[in-house]
Amino acid sequence: MEATLANVLLGKYIGAGLATLGMLGAAIGVGIIFSAALQGIARNPAKEGSIKGFALLGMALAEFMGLLAFVVAILILYVVKN
């Protein structure tokens, strides 16, 4: 019986850890978005306003995915029963 409980706990912790990898992807995505935005502004300064708007929209969507991964990890830890 104890071995089964230990396996469930182990699975929960591994699952939560893997779910948080989405946060890493969001951080990398935001870095790529702003890198591309800075390059675009440097090449065409007249389009700075529209580039900045799209970059902020992309950043918000990428950060939302990171927060969603965090919420899934918390749900795995605290909602899934032993």
Buried (B, 14 or more C-beta within 10 A) or exposed (E): EEEEEEEEEEEBEEBBEEBBEBBEEBEEBBEEBBEBBEEBBEEEEEEEEEBBEBBEEBBEEBBEBBEBBBEBBEEBBEEEEE
